[in-house]
Amino acid sequence: MTDEEWAFFEHFILASRAPNGRKPANHRLVLDGIFWVARTRSPLA
């Protein structure tokens, strides 16, 4: 994901801690993975 693409999506993602106190996941990496699955039509399991 390019910096320009991330700059667009970053505004829609809230970075907050989970109720159990864990640090949030790397949202950019997760979103990039979702787009990769959608682009390649790779099965999840």
ZATORSE-702468 format. One line per field, with one value per residue (C-alpha): residue number from 1; y negated, z negated, x negated. Coordinates in nm, 2 decimals, decimal comma, padded with zeros to 4 digits. Layout:
# residues N
pos [NUM	...]
y [Y	...]
z [Z	...]
x [X	...]
***
This chain:
# residues 45
pos [1	2	3	4	5	6	7	8	9	10	11	12	13	14	15	16	17	18	19	20	21	22	23	24	25	26	27	28	29	30	31	32	33	34	35	36	37	38	39	40	41	42	43	44	45]
y [00,00	-00,33	-00,63	-00,81	-00,52	-00,49	-00,87	-00,83	-00,53	-00,64	-00,89	-00,61	-00,39	-00,46	-00,37	-00,28	-00,01	00,30	00,35	00,59	00,33	00,48	00,24	00,20	00,40	00,24	00,12	00,05	00,40	00,55	00,34	00,42	00,79	00,75	00,58	00,86	01,13	00,93	00,87	01,22	01,39	01,61	01,84	01,75	02,11]
z [00,00	00,10	-00,14	00,06	00,03	-00,34	-00,39	-00,25	-00,46	-00,78	-00,85	-00,86	-01,11	-01,48	-01,68	-02,02	-02,28	-02,31	-02,63	-02,76	-02,73	-02,43	-02,19	-01,86	-01,55	-01,27	-01,08	-00,77	-00,75	-00,82	-00,55	-00,31	-00,37	-00,31	00,02	00,12	00,05	00,25	00,54	00,57	00,47	00,24	00,01	-00,36	-00,48]
x [00,00	-00,15	-00,17	00,09	00,34	00,27	00,32	00,67	00,77	00,60	00,88	01,14	00,96	00,97	00,66	00,79	00,70	00,90	01,10	00,84	00,56	00,38	00,21	00,40	00,28	00,09	00,39	00,20	00,07	00,41	00,58	00,30	00,37	00,74	00,67	00,42	00,69	00,95	00,71	00,57	00,90	00,70	00,90	00,87	00,86]
***
